[in-house]
Amino acid sequence: MENEAAEELRRLGEIVSRKILPWAPLDGLQPTPIEGLELIRSDTPTTCVSSVYEPSLCLIAQGGKTVWLGDKEIVYGPLSCLVSSVHLPVLGQVTQASPDKPYLGVKLSVDPQEVTDLIIELGDDLSEPEEECPDISCGLCRTQAEKGMVEAVTRLVSLLDSPADARILAPLARREIIYRALIGETGPRMRRFASADSQAHRISKVIAVLKDRFTEPLRIRELAEQANMSESSLFHSFKQVTRMSPLQFQKKLRLHEARRLMLSEGLEAATASFRVGYESPSHFSREYSRLFGAPPRADVIKLRGETPQAVRL
């Protein structure tokens, strides 16, 4: 029976890969006509790329990738599911890909309110695990996708070929995917972030504030008061969720936004650095080089010679 189940999953993986290919002709993260749905492709292994994950669910159809969140390493391959519960700066590297068998994935952006609404609707139908994972507060987790999840993702991607059907059926397929995640191994973590009285939920609110106000000076006391936590508890819980301190988190958000401003709006490095909150261009340049591996100007010149979307996820 186990062999039959594995073979069925393998077959489903091949189906979703075939569905992805026509809609992902280029390397990188590519938008689709279905809201919130993006497709990922890489024909070759990549170098380590820094990016910011948004709340989302990603299913890898084929190939392999390694992601680092602070000191946490996450390795995932075919039919692995990666769930990000909050915005998180990460490092990622495609490790298994070739022109004959490219790395292929599906990314579905998730509104936390969607998760909360579905949890409320399910109520007592959601059972808690017998043993709680000690790493449950981390904002990023990986599981092996179950048959129901793969089938739901396949249905959503298939709707790209039927725009008239997609208008009605895509929201249903999207809802099923979130439902499958909630009743599967990722469910306890997702519910932890949705529960208003949990530390993880409070930290998600702190992350939302930092994301909106990352150009401002960091005031831990103010953040702790807003989250109704002590400063020490905030620092400890924040590090559990993000694997970094609030200052490190803010710094990475600033540097990613500066990179975007230089790439998409053509700003000079000094102008971009001031725009995101740095007071010293030389300090900005040093920190930028540490994160992206090259000074701002050299990095932007290199990226402009590549597919812009290749730097996103």
Backbone as CSV, one residue per row, in Angstrom:
resi,resn,N_x,N_y,N_z,CA_x,CA_y,CA_z,C_x,C_y,C_z
1,MET,0.821,-1.208,0.000,0.000,0.000,0.000,0.860,1.266,0.000
2,GLU,1.964,1.232,0.779,2.843,2.392,0.827,3.456,2.661,-0.535
3,ASN,3.852,1.580,-1.231,4.427,1.753,-2.561,3.404,2.328,-3.532
4,GLU,2.155,1.886,-3.406,1.100,2.406,-4.283,0.861,3.887,-4.010
5,ALA,0.872,4.276,-2.733,0.658,5.675,-2.380,1.801,6.547,-2.891
6,ALA,3.032,6.042,-2.758,4.194,6.792,-3.244,4.151,6.951,-4.754
7,GLU,3.740,5.898,-5.438,3.642,5.957,-6.895,2.561,6.938,-7.329
8,GLU,1.455,6.973,-6.598,0.386,7.907,-6.916,0.846,9.351,-6.736
9,LEU,1.594,9.608,-5.663,2.121,10.945,-5.443,3.110,11.332,-6.533
10,ARG,3.945,10.389,-6.926,4.912,10.663,-7.993,4.191,11.030,-9.288
11,ARG,3.110,10.296,-9.586,2.331,10.570,-10.790,1.701,11.963,-10.723
12,LEU,1.173,12.321,-9.539,0.590,13.650,-9.377,1.647,14.738,-9.537
13,GLY,2.858,14.472,-9.039,3.946,15.430,-9.195,4.286,15.672,-10.656
14,GLU,4.251,14.605,-11.453,4.513,14.749,-12.884,3.415,15.556,-13.567
15,ILE,2.179,15.352,-13.131,1.057,16.092,-13.722,1.179,17.585,-13.436
16,VAL,1.427,17.943,-12.165,1.511,19.363,-11.830,2.738,19.995,-12.495
17,SER,3.815,19.236,-12.682,4.995,19.757,-13.388,4.648,20.095,-14.831
18,ARG,3.909,19.207,-15.485,3.513,19.461,-16.877,2.583,20.677,-16.963
19,LYS,1.754,20.868,-15.939,0.853,22.016,-15.939,1.620,23.329,-15.742
20,ILE,2.705,23.278,-14.969,3.492,24.476,-14.680,4.282,24.936,-15.904
21,LEU,4.900,24.012,-16.622,5.871,24.343,-17.666,5.389,25.379,-18.688
22,PRO,4.196,25.235,-19.277,3.785,26.236,-20.280,3.621,27.644,-19.713
23,TRP,3.336,27.732,-18.424,3.097,29.026,-17.796,4.336,29.583,-17.101
24,ALA,5.423,28.840,-17.141,6.684,29.303,-16.558,7.805,29.074,-17.565
25,PRO,7.815,29.824,-18.658,8.812,29.602,-19.701,10.200,30.130,-19.351
26,LEU,10.294,30.993,-18.337,11.559,31.630,-17.982,11.987,31.246,-16.572
27,ASP,13.270,31.453,-16.303,13.763,31.255,-14.944,13.197,32.344,-14.033
28,GLY,12.954,31.994,-12.793,12.532,32.969,-11.804,11.100,32.779,-11.351
29,LEU,10.626,33.739,-10.601,9.259,33.729,-10.068,8.371,34.492,-11.039
30,GLN,7.338,33.827,-11.553,6.533,34.422,-12.613,5.061,34.521,-12.210
31,PRO,4.455,35.698,-12.424,3.047,35.891,-12.070,2.135,35.117,-13.012
32,THR,0.912,34.910,-12.577,-0.096,34.248,-13.404,-1.382,35.080,-13.368
33,PRO,-2.336,34.787,-14.257,-3.617,35.513,-14.229,-4.452,35.247,-12.979
34,ILE,-4.125,34.192,-12.226,-4.874,33.885,-11.003,-4.261,34.652,-9.836
35,GLU,-5.077,35.440,-9.165,-4.584,36.284,-8.080,-3.903,35.467,-6.981
36,GLY,-2.702,35.913,-6.604,-1.963,35.260,-5.526,-1.166,34.051,-5.945
37,LEU,-1.328,33.596,-7.185,-0.638,32.396,-7.659,0.548,32.790,-8.522
38,GLU,1.734,32.312,-8.144,2.949,32.521,-8.925,3.633,31.174,-9.129
39,LEU,4.391,31.072,-10.209,5.101,29.844,-10.540,6.603,30.095,-10.524
40,ILE,7.345,29.077,-10.135,8.786,29.206,-9.959,9.492,28.216,-10.870
41,ARG,10.541,28.674,-11.544,11.307,27.777,-12.411,12.788,28.141,-12.359
42,SER,13.633,27.121,-12.407,15.067,27.324,-12.580,15.622,26.135,-13.353
43,ASP,16.301,26.416,-14.451,16.865,25.343,-15.279,18.228,24.877,-14.803
44,THR,18.818,25.609,-13.861,20.139,25.256,-13.335,20.175,25.533,-11.836
45,PRO,21.070,24.877,-11.108,21.266,25.248,-9.705,21.688,26.711,-9.619
46,THR,21.358,27.366,-8.522,21.653,28.788,-8.370,22.660,29.024,-7.253
47,THR,23.175,30.237,-7.229,23.954,30.663,-6.075,22.986,30.984,-4.939
48,CYS,23.519,31.287,-3.773,22.687,31.622,-2.617,22.099,33.021,-2.818
49,VAL,20.783,33.138,-2.773,20.085,34.396,-3.048,19.325,34.855,-1.805
50,SER,19.456,36.134,-1.478,18.745,36.706,-0.341,17.423,37.289,-0.804
51,SER,16.335,36.995,-0.082,15.018,37.510,-0.448,14.146,37.588,0.802
52,VAL,12.953,38.128,0.643,11.997,38.222,1.753,10.764,37.413,1.378
53,TYR,10.479,36.379,2.155,9.274,35.579,1.930,8.085,36.273,2.585
54,GLU,6.965,36.300,1.897,5.725,36.806,2.459,4.911,35.628,2.980
55,PRO,3.840,35.869,3.735,2.979,34.752,4.141,2.496,33.998,2.907
56,SER,2.863,32.741,2.814,2.598,31.993,1.589,2.762,30.501,1.814
57,LEU,2.325,29.766,0.808,2.496,28.320,0.788,3.139,27.956,-0.544
58,CYS,4.224,27.212,-0.493,4.939,26.818,-1.712,4.991,25.295,-1.812
59,LEU,4.666,24.785,-2.986,4.781,23.351,-3.249,5.815,23.154,-4.337
60,ILE,6.807,22.317,-4.071,7.830,22.010,-5.070,7.384,20.797,-5.869
61,ALA,7.241,20.971,-7.178,6.814,19.874,-8.042,7.983,18.972,-8.408
62,GLN,9.131,19.569,-8.706,10.333,18.779,-8.975,11.567,19.639,-8.732
63,GLY,12.691,18.959,-8.502,13.920,19.660,-8.162,14.090,19.761,-6.664
64,GLY,15.085,20.538,-6.226,15.358,20.673,-4.800,15.916,22.040,-4.469
65,LYS,15.740,22.445,-3.227,16.181,23.767,-2.783,16.531,23.720,-1.300
66,THR,17.459,24.594,-0.903,17.790,24.764,0.509,17.531,26.220,0.888
67,VAL,16.878,26.421,2.027,16.572,27.758,2.532,17.170,27.892,3.926
68,TRP,17.763,29.058,4.197,18.289,29.350,5.532,17.531,30.521,6.126
69,LEU,16.954,30.293,7.288,16.312,31.342,8.067,17.155,31.521,9.320
70,GLY,17.990,32.556,9.322,18.930,32.698,10.423,19.820,31.478,10.504
71,ASP,19.811,30.791,11.665,20.644,29.603,11.840,19.906,28.309,11.481
72,LYS,18.690,28.423,10.988,17.903,27.231,10.657,18.016,26.911,9.175
73,GLU,18.399,25.670,8.871,18.503,25.215,7.483,17.331,24.302,7.151
74,ILE,16.663,24.583,6.038,15.514,23.789,5.601,15.807,23.261,4.204
75,VAL,15.844,21.945,4.069,16.102,21.308,2.776,14.802,20.690,2.287
76,TYR,14.414,20.994,1.060,13.194,20.381,0.559,13.321,20.020,-0.918
77,GLY,12.581,18.957,-1.286,12.650,18.413,-2.634,11.268,18.201,-3.207
78,PRO,11.136,17.273,-4.162,9.856,17.075,-4.843,8.701,16.803,-3.879
79,LEU,7.607,17.524,-4.093,6.378,17.401,-3.314,6.565,17.776,-1.845
80,SER,7.567,18.624,-1.585,7.681,19.242,-0.273,6.840,20.503,-0.262
81,CYS,6.318,20.816,0.894,5.485,22.002,1.055,6.149,22.916,2.088
82,LEU,6.384,24.160,1.712,7.012,25.128,2.606,5.996,26.212,2.930
83,VAL,5.732,26.412,4.224,4.739,27.402,4.664,5.448,28.509,5.429
84,SER,5.253,29.737,4.972,5.755,30.918,5.679,4.564,31.618,6.313
85,SER,4.571,31.743,7.632,3.435,32.325,8.343,3.510,33.846,8.452
86,VAL,4.708,34.408,8.285,4.920,35.857,8.389,5.970,36.267,7.358
87,HIS,6.193,37.577,7.213,7.266,38.044,6.352,8.617,37.693,6.988
88,LEU,9.502,37.077,6.205,10.778,36.606,6.741,11.905,36.803,5.733
89,PRO,12.994,37.479,6.124,14.178,37.557,5.264,14.933,36.224,5.313
90,VAL,15.190,35.633,4.155,15.828,34.325,4.100,16.915,34.311,3.033
91,LEU,17.715,33.251,3.073,18.644,32.930,2.001,18.147,31.652,1.349
92,GLY,18.192,31.584,0.024,17.721,30.393,-0.673,18.640,30.001,-1.816
93,GLN,18.738,28.707,-2.070,19.590,28.207,-3.148,18.961,26.984,-3.781
94,VAL,18.688,27.056,-5.089,18.221,25.886,-5.831,19.402,24.934,-5.978
95,THR,19.216,23.696,-5.529,20.317,22.723,-5.525,20.151,21.614,-6.565
96,GLN,18.920,21.378,-6.991,18.666,20.319,-7.975,17.836,20.894,-9.120
97,ALA,18.467,21.026,-10.287,17.784,21.561,-11.465,18.643,21.313,-12.693
98,SER,17.991,21.109,-13.817,18.695,20.932,-15.094,17.743,21.341,-16.211
99,PRO,18.265,21.652,-17.411,17.374,22.016,-18.523,16.364,20.917,-18.843
100,ASP,16.769,19.649,-18.680,15.841,18.546,-18.952,14.829,18.353,-17.836
101,LYS,15.225,18.694,-16.612,14.344,18.528,-15.466,14.495,19.744,-14.551
102,PRO,13.871,20.861,-14.930,14.059,22.085,-14.147,13.410,22.018,-12.773
103,TYR,13.905,22.879,-11.916,13.262,23.089,-10.619,11.944,23.808,-10.875
104,LEU,10.839,23.252,-10.388,9.511,23.815,-10.626,8.741,23.887,-9.318
105,GLY,8.064,24.992,-9.109,7.291,25.137,-7.888,6.084,26.035,-8.075
106,VAL,5.190,25.956,-7.113,3.972,26.761,-7.085,3.977,27.557,-5.790
107,LYS,3.756,28.863,-5.901,3.686,29.710,-4.709,2.308,30.350,-4.630
108,LEU,1.655,30.203,-3.497,0.343,30.805,-3.273,0.444,31.758,-2.091
109,SER,0.259,33.056,-2.354,0.249,34.034,-1.268,-0.984,33.797,-0.399
110,VAL,-0.794,33.941,0.910,-1.882,33.655,1.852,-2.125,34.864,2.741
111,ASP,-3.350,35.331,2.746,-3.747,36.395,3.661,-4.013,35.763,5.024
112,PRO,-3.289,36.199,6.080,-3.520,35.607,7.410,-4.982,35.614,7.836
113,GLN,-5.752,36.588,7.356,-7.161,36.637,7.720,-7.920,35.451,7.130
114,GLU,-7.482,34.985,5.944,-8.091,33.789,5.355,-7.924,32.593,6.284
115,VAL,-6.732,32.485,6.848,-6.439,31.379,7.752,-7.310,31.474,8.998
116,THR,-7.373,32.666,9.569,-8.171,32.874,10.782,-9.643,32.548,10.543
117,ASP,-10.184,33.025,9.421,-11.601,32.783,9.119,-11.895,31.294,8.979
118,LEU,-10.984,30.569,8.338,-11.205,29.142,8.135,-11.070,28.369,9.448
119,ILE,-10.146,28.789,10.302,-9.996,28.157,11.611,-11.281,28.314,12.427
120,ILE,-11.841,29.514,12.397,-13.087,29.763,13.132,-14.213,28.893,12.587
121,GLU,-14.277,28.780,11.275,-15.336,27.975,10.663,-15.191,26.495,10.999
122,LEU,-13.951,26.008,11.034,-13.716,24.591,11.322,-13.957,24.271,12.796
123,GLY,-13.639,25.216,13.663,-13.903,25.032,15.091,-13.286,23.771,15.659
124,ASP,-14.106,22.947,16.300,-13.622,21.747,16.981,-13.162,20.648,16.017
125,ASP,-13.388,20.836,14.725,-12.948,19.819,13.766,-11.435,19.779,13.635
126,LEU,-10.758,20.835,14.146,-9.304,20.864,14.117,-8.777,20.322,15.436
127,SER,-8.144,19.184,15.386,-7.598,18.577,16.598,-6.150,18.988,16.780
128,GLU,-5.733,19.105,18.017,-4.355,19.461,18.330,-3.486,18.205,18.331
129,PRO,-2.181,18.341,17.982,-1.292,17.178,17.987,-1.063,16.662,19.396
130,GLU,-0.816,15.357,19.503,-0.566,14.776,20.822,0.722,15.319,21.432
131,GLU,1.731,15.541,20.586,2.993,16.091,21.066,3.285,17.367,20.296
132,GLU,3.571,18.439,21.008,3.848,19.706,20.357,5.306,19.786,19.958
133,CYS,5.560,20.141,18.707,6.928,20.280,18.210,7.621,21.414,18.962
134,PRO,8.853,21.209,19.462,9.540,22.274,20.196,9.865,23.471,19.310
135,ASP,9.839,23.281,17.987,10.164,24.338,17.049,8.903,24.982,16.475
136,ILE,7.779,24.821,17.167,6.488,25.196,16.582,6.341,26.699,16.365
137,SER,7.083,27.517,17.095,6.935,28.967,16.964,7.703,29.539,15.782
138,CYS,8.520,28.749,15.108,9.271,29.250,13.964,8.297,29.634,12.846
139,GLY,8.574,30.746,12.183,7.666,31.239,11.158,7.759,30.535,9.826
140,LEU,8.685,29.590,9.683,8.873,28.882,8.416,9.000,27.389,8.694
141,CYS,8.223,26.569,7.983,8.312,25.130,8.207,8.091,24.362,6.911
142,ARG,8.613,23.148,6.893,8.515,22.279,5.718,7.871,20.959,6.096
143,THR,7.006,20.468,5.231,6.447,19.132,5.397,6.381,18.472,4.029
144,GLN,6.192,17.166,4.030,5.960,16.457,2.776,4.473,16.540,2.454
145,ALA,4.150,16.978,1.243,2.751,17.180,0.865,2.005,15.854,0.796
146,GLU,0.752,15.876,1.241,-0.108,14.712,1.134,-0.885,14.761,-0.179
147,LYS,-1.508,13.638,-0.510,-2.208,13.511,-1.790,-3.246,14.611,-1.991
148,GLY,-4.044,14.889,-0.959,-5.093,15.895,-1.085,-4.541,17.270,-1.417
149,MET,-3.405,17.622,-0.812,-2.781,18.912,-1.079,-2.297,18.988,-2.530
150,VAL,-1.619,17.941,-2.982,-1.099,17.946,-4.356,-2.236,18.017,-5.364
151,GLU,-3.312,17.298,-5.102,-4.463,17.330,-5.998,-5.080,18.733,-6.048
152,ALA,-5.180,19.388,-4.896,-5.761,20.731,-4.846,-4.889,21.733,-5.600
153,VAL,-3.574,21.628,-5.422,-2.653,22.522,-6.141,-2.738,22.262,-7.645
154,THR,-2.836,20.993,-8.030,-2.952,20.649,-9.452,-4.212,21.256,-10.054
155,ARG,-5.310,21.212,-9.315,-6.562,21.800,-9.806,-6.423,23.308,-9.999
156,LEU,-5.749,23.962,-9.051,-5.587,25.411,-9.168,-4.738,25.780,-10.377
157,VAL,-3.613,25.088,-10.557,-2.735,25.389,-11.694,-3.435,25.055,-13.013
158,SER,-4.227,23.989,-13.031,-4.948,23.597,-14.246,-5.924,24.669,-14.696
159,LEU,-6.428,25.467,-13.741,-7.387,26.515,-14.083,-6.766,27.639,-14.912
160,LEU,-5.433,27.687,-14.975,-4.785,28.670,-15.837,-5.168,28.457,-17.297
161,ASP,-5.488,27.212,-17.645,-5.881,26.898,-19.020,-7.360,27.169,-19.277
162,SER,-8.114,27.530,-18.237,-9.568,27.752,-18.376,-9.964,29.036,-17.656
163,PRO,-9.655,30.194,-18.258,-9.919,31.479,-17.582,-11.368,31.659,-17.133
164,ALA,-12.311,31.199,-17.943,-13.720,31.355,-17.574,-14.046,30.559,-16.310
165,ASP,-13.510,29.340,-16.215,-13.722,28.524,-15.016,-12.966,29.092,-13.817
166,ALA,-11.771,29.648,-14.085,-10.915,30.136,-12.998,-11.595,31.226,-12.188
167,ARG,-12.387,32.050,-12.824,-13.042,33.151,-12.132,-13.903,32.637,-10.977
168,ILE,-14.535,31.491,-11.169,-15.417,30.917,-10.153,-14.697,29.889,-9.291
169,LEU,-13.880,29.049,-9.924,-13.317,27.894,-9.228,-11.991,28.161,-8.520
170,ALA,-11.226,29.160,-8.971,-9.928,29.423,-8.341,-10.059,29.739,-6.850
171,PRO,-11.026,30.584,-6.440,-11.159,30.830,-4.996,-11.479,29.561,-4.209
172,LEU,-12.218,28.625,-4.819,-12.531,27.369,-4.138,-11.284,26.502,-3.998
173,ALA,-10.477,26.431,-5.070,-9.239,25.641,-5.014,-8.272,26.252,-4.006
174,ARG,-8.209,27.578,-3.986,-7.339,28.272,-3.027,-7.758,27.947,-1.591
175,ARG,-9.055,27.988,-1.344,-9.576,27.689,-0.009,-9.264,26.246,0.379
176,GLU,-9.364,25.329,-0.571,-9.060,23.936,-0.264,-7.593,23.765,0.092
177,ILE,-6.705,24.468,-0.609,-5.272,24.365,-0.319,-4.984,24.817,1.113
178,ILE,-5.566,25.935,1.521,-5.371,26.407,2.894,-5.965,25.408,3.888
179,TYR,-7.119,24.864,3.553,-7.747,23.850,4.405,-6.823,22.637,4.560
180,ARG,-6.270,22.157,3.455,-5.366,21.002,3.512,-4.160,21.293,4.395
181,ALA,-3.651,22.518,4.305,-2.507,22.884,5.150,-2.897,22.899,6.624
182,LEU,-4.105,23.372,6.916,-4.556,23.471,8.309,-4.787,22.113,8.951
183,ILE,-5.253,21.121,8.172,-5.525,19.810,8.765,-4.311,18.892,8.678
184,GLY,-3.240,19.360,8.022,-2.028,18.552,7.891,-0.989,18.899,8.946
185,GLU,0.252,18.508,8.687,1.338,18.712,9.655,1.626,20.179,9.921
186,THR,1.381,21.048,8.930,1.648,22.471,9.127,0.569,23.165,9.940
187,GLY,-0.562,22.505,10.132,-1.700,23.125,10.796,-1.422,23.715,12.164
188,PRO,-0.789,22.965,13.089,-0.554,23.527,14.426,0.229,24.837,14.397
189,ARG,1.222,24.931,13.517,1.988,26.181,13.431,1.117,27.316,12.912
190,MET,0.355,27.028,11.852,-0.508,28.064,11.277,-1.530,28.544,12.293
191,ARG,-2.075,27.611,13.079,-3.069,27.989,14.080,-2.430,28.799,15.205
192,ARG,-1.180,28.478,15.523,-0.477,29.235,16.565,-0.356,30.714,16.179
193,PHE,-0.052,30.973,14.917,0.098,32.361,14.484,-1.242,33.073,14.357
194,ALA,-2.319,32.318,14.197,-3.646,32.923,14.057,-4.319,33.150,15.402
195,SER,-3.834,32.480,16.465,-4.465,32.571,17.780,-4.084,33.882,18.464
196,ALA,-5.074,34.724,18.745,-4.820,36.076,19.248,-4.097,36.092,20.589
197,ASP,-4.228,35.032,21.402,-3.605,35.033,22.723,-2.255,34.319,22.739
198,SER,-1.696,34.004,21.562,-0.417,33.294,21.515,0.747,34.271,21.324
199,GLN,1.925,33.858,21.783,3.130,34.661,21.581,3.433,34.814,20.095
200,ALA,3.238,33.729,19.339,3.532,33.771,17.905,2.674,34.824,17.209
201,HIS,1.395,34.914,17.614,0.510,35.912,17.004,0.973,37.325,17.362
202,ARG,1.388,37.528,18.606,1.872,38.843,19.006,3.112,39.228,18.198
203,ILE,3.993,38.259,17.992,5.198,38.542,17.208,4.840,38.831,15.754
204,SER,3.823,38.169,15.230,3.407,38.457,13.852,2.939,39.907,13.730
205,LYS,2.310,40.431,14.792,1.892,41.831,14.785,3.115,42.755,14.845
206,VAL,4.123,42.366,15.626,5.361,43.152,15.700,6.042,43.168,14.334
207,ILE,6.074,42.022,13.661,6.683,41.939,12.342,5.947,42.850,11.353
208,ALA,4.617,42.893,11.459,3.831,43.756,10.575,4.194,45.221,10.800
209,VAL,4.404,45.614,12.073,4.795,46.995,12.377,6.179,47.283,11.805
210,LEU,7.120,46.367,12.006,8.471,46.566,11.484,8.465,46.656,9.965
211,LYS,7.644,45.846,9.328,7.574,45.863,7.875,7.060,47.209,7.360
212,ASP,6.103,47.790,8.064,5.528,49.065,7.640,6.396,50.263,8.034
213,ARG,7.216,50.091,9.096,7.959,51.240,9.627,9.452,50.956,9.758
214,PHE,9.991,50.164,8.833,11.389,49.755,8.969,12.379,50.898,8.733
215,THR,11.921,52.007,8.141,12.821,53.142,7.922,13.010,53.967,9.195
216,GLU,12.160,53.739,10.191,12.228,54.512,11.428,13.209,53.869,12.411
217,PRO,13.728,54.651,13.380,14.606,54.062,14.404,13.874,52.951,15.165
218,LEU,14.602,51.915,15.514,14.011,50.771,16.206,13.821,51.100,17.684
219,ARG,12.575,50.967,18.154,12.269,51.230,19.568,11.644,49.978,20.168
220,ILE,12.479,49.169,20.790,12.026,47.888,21.344,10.966,48.098,22.408
221,ARG,11.142,49.103,23.257,10.171,49.337,24.327,8.789,49.618,23.751
222,GLU,8.735,50.433,22.706,7.455,50.757,22.085,6.820,49.512,21.458
223,LEU,7.638,48.704,20.786,7.119,47.466,20.182,6.591,46.520,21.258
224,ALA,7.322,46.413,22.367,6.908,45.523,23.454,5.582,45.978,24.055
225,GLU,5.416,47.286,24.213,4.164,47.805,24.759,2.994,47.521,23.824
226,GLN,3.215,47.688,22.514,2.153,47.416,21.543,1.755,45.944,21.546
227,ALA,2.752,45.065,21.783,2.487,43.627,21.782,2.068,43.113,23.151
228,ASN,2.029,44.026,24.162,1.682,43.635,25.528,2.638,42.558,26.041
229,MET,3.936,42.793,25.825,4.986,41.867,26.247,6.100,42.655,26.914
230,SER,6.893,41.970,27.738,8.087,42.603,28.270,9.141,42.653,27.168
231,GLU,10.132,43.509,27.322,11.176,43.624,26.293,11.940,42.303,26.139
232,SER,12.244,41.647,27.265,12.996,40.397,27.197,12.160,39.300,26.546
233,SER,10.866,39.260,26.845,9.984,38.260,26.246,9.835,38.514,24.750
234,LEU,9.727,39.785,24.364,9.643,40.127,22.947,10.894,39.663,22.209
235,PHE,12.044,39.966,22.771,13.301,39.598,22.109,13.393,38.085,21.947
236,HIS,13.065,37.342,23.021,13.160,35.883,22.986,12.179,35.283,21.978
237,SER,10.940,35.729,22.016,9.915,35.180,21.131,10.170,35.573,19.675
238,PHE,10.640,36.799,19.479,10.947,37.251,18.116,12.013,36.361,17.492
239,LYS,12.999,36.006,18.293,14.081,35.167,17.769,13.602,33.742,17.505
240,GLN,12.635,33.269,18.284,12.066,31.949,18.017,11.373,31.911,16.660
241,VAL,10.640,32.978,16.355,9.865,33.022,15.117,10.743,33.273,13.907
242,THR,11.682,34.215,14.006,12.436,34.675,12.835,13.876,34.185,12.770
243,ARG,14.364,33.601,13.858,15.756,33.161,13.959,16.742,34.324,13.837
244,MET,16.281,35.520,14.214,17.166,36.684,14.235,16.596,37.704,15.206
245,SER,17.399,38.693,15.571,16.935,39.737,16.478,16.098,40.751,15.711
246,PRO,15.299,41.577,16.423,14.541,42.630,15.732,15.436,43.566,14.919
247,LEU,16.630,43.875,15.445,17.551,44.761,14.725,18.038,44.104,13.430
248,GLN,18.398,42.829,13.488,18.830,42.122,12.288,17.689,42.047,11.261
249,PHE,16.483,41.810,11.748,15.312,41.741,10.877,15.100,43.080,10.171
250,GLN,15.127,44.165,10.940,14.940,45.500,10.358,16.022,45.802,9.327
251,LYS,17.253,45.435,9.648,18.369,45.702,8.740,18.163,45.011,7.391
252,LYS,17.712,43.766,7.433,17.512,43.034,6.181,16.356,43.615,5.376
253,LEU,15.293,44.038,6.051,14.199,44.684,5.335,14.686,45.961,4.659
254,ARG,15.491,46.750,5.356,16.028,47.987,4.783,16.881,47.699,3.547
255,LEU,17.743,46.724,3.645,18.650,46.439,2.541,17.908,45.896,1.328
256,HIS,16.899,45.062,1.557,16.105,44.553,0.433,15.333,45.670,-0.252
257,GLU,14.794,46.603,0.536,14.060,47.709,-0.068,15.010,48.635,-0.830
258,ALA,16.194,48.867,-0.294,17.175,49.690,-1.003,17.553,49.043,-2.333
259,ARG,17.723,47.748,-2.315,18.041,47.028,-3.555,16.917,47.184,-4.576
260,ARG,15.672,47.073,-4.104,14.535,47.234,-5.011,14.494,48.644,-5.592
261,LEU,14.759,49.651,-4.757,14.732,51.033,-5.222,15.799,51.284,-6.286
262,MET,16.968,50.707,-6.098,18.037,50.889,-7.091,17.718,50.170,-8.391
263,LEU,17.112,48.990,-8.281,16.795,48.214,-9.470,15.598,48.768,-10.234
264,SER,14.513,49.026,-9.526,13.265,49.385,-10.211,13.095,50.876,-10.441
265,GLU,13.699,51.718,-9.574,13.534,53.158,-9.716,14.814,53.870,-10.121
266,GLY,15.906,53.121,-10.242,17.156,53.704,-10.720,17.831,54.654,-9.756
267,LEU,17.554,54.552,-8.454,18.187,55.437,-7.484,19.658,55.112,-7.297
268,GLU,20.440,56.123,-7.018,21.830,55.901,-6.632,21.868,55.288,-5.235
269,ALA,22.985,54.629,-4.930,23.097,53.921,-3.651,22.904,54.860,-2.464
270,ALA,23.521,56.044,-2.520,23.422,56.971,-1.387,21.974,57.416,-1.176
271,THR,21.275,57.700,-2.273,19.874,58.130,-2.172,19.010,57.012,-1.607
272,ALA,19.224,55.787,-2.106,18.458,54.644,-1.615,18.725,54.392,-0.138
273,SER,19.982,54.557,0.274,20.322,54.304,1.676,19.608,55.274,2.601
274,PHE,19.559,56.564,2.224,18.844,57.542,3.045,17.347,57.251,3.046
275,ARG,16.820,56.823,1.894,15.389,56.552,1.769,14.945,55.451,2.741
276,VAL,15.804,54.459,2.979,15.404,53.337,3.833,15.828,53.502,5.285
277,GLY,16.449,54.641,5.603,16.726,54.909,7.016,18.178,54.946,7.439
278,TYR,19.109,54.713,6.518,20.522,54.792,6.875,20.966,56.246,6.905
279,GLU,21.867,56.582,7.842,22.404,57.930,7.920,23.771,58.027,7.274
280,SER,24.449,56.886,7.126,25.792,56.871,6.556,25.837,55.973,5.318
281,PRO,26.105,56.530,4.129,26.218,55.704,2.923,27.313,54.642,3.020
282,SER,28.417,54.961,3.702,29.498,53.979,3.822,29.067,52.803,4.703
283,HIS,28.326,53.097,5.778,27.790,52.037,6.635,26.813,51.169,5.839
284,PHE,25.965,51.824,5.070,25.022,51.106,4.201,25.763,50.194,3.231
285,SER,26.802,50.710,2.597,27.547,49.928,1.603,28.182,48.694,2.230
286,ARG,28.717,48.835,3.449,29.333,47.685,4.130,28.297,46.617,4.434
287,GLU,27.147,47.017,4.964,26.122,46.043,5.314,25.492,45.426,4.067
288,TYR,25.349,46.207,3.026,24.818,45.702,1.760,25.746,44.619,1.197
289,SER,27.028,44.883,1.225,28.011,43.919,0.704,27.994,42.621,1.498
290,ARG,27.818,42.740,2.825,27.773,41.530,3.646,26.559,40.672,3.311
291,LEU,25.425,41.306,3.042,24.206,40.544,2.769,24.163,40.001,1.344
292,PHE,24.510,40.838,0.359,24.341,40.445,-1.039,25.632,40.007,-1.728
293,GLY,26.758,40.115,-1.032,28.009,39.593,-1.597,28.742,40.532,-2.524
294,ALA,28.266,41.758,-2.696,28.932,42.732,-3.570,28.465,44.129,-3.182
295,PRO,29.273,45.175,-3.452,28.827,46.552,-3.179,27.588,46.885,-3.992
296,PRO,26.809,47.882,-3.549,25.542,48.186,-4.218,25.641,48.361,-5.725
297,ARG,26.555,49.185,-6.198,26.639,49.460,-7.631,26.949,48.201,-8.426
298,ALA,27.953,47.421,-7.961,28.335,46.203,-8.673,27.201,45.185,-8.666
299,ASP,26.498,45.090,-7.543,25.387,44.139,-7.439,24.258,44.500,-8.403
300,VAL,23.908,45.779,-8.468,22.818,46.213,-9.341,23.182,46.024,-10.804
301,ILE,24.418,46.327,-11.174,24.860,46.123,-12.561,24.739,44.657,-12.947
302,LYS,25.131,43.779,-12.031,25.031,42.344,-12.296,23.573,41.910,-12.447
303,LEU,22.724,42.383,-11.542,21.317,41.982,-11.579,20.617,42.488,-12.832
304,ARG,20.999,43.653,-13.320,20.360,44.189,-14.517,20.714,43.390,-15.767
305,GLY,21.754,42.581,-15.654,22.114,41.716,-16.765,21.432,40.368,-16.695
306,GLU,20.649,40.165,-15.602,19.930,38.906,-15.407,18.447,39.159,-15.482
307,THR,17.651,38.078,-15.436,16.204,38.207,-15.368,15.830,38.824,-14.024
308,PRO,15.152,39.975,-13.976,14.856,40.630,-12.710,14.170,39.734,-11.695
309,GLN,13.271,38.842,-12.168,12.512,38.020,-11.228,13.385,36.927,-10.597
310,ALA,14.577,36.696,-11.154,15.413,35.627,-10.623,15.888,35.925,-9.212
311,VAL,15.780,37.191,-8.763,16.291,37.528,-7.436,15.209,37.461,-6.373
312,ARG,13.981,37.128,-6.721,12.885,37.280,-5.777,12.651,36.089,-4.868
313,LEU,12.657,34.879,-5.384,12.337,33.734,-4.526,13.065,32.514,-5.022
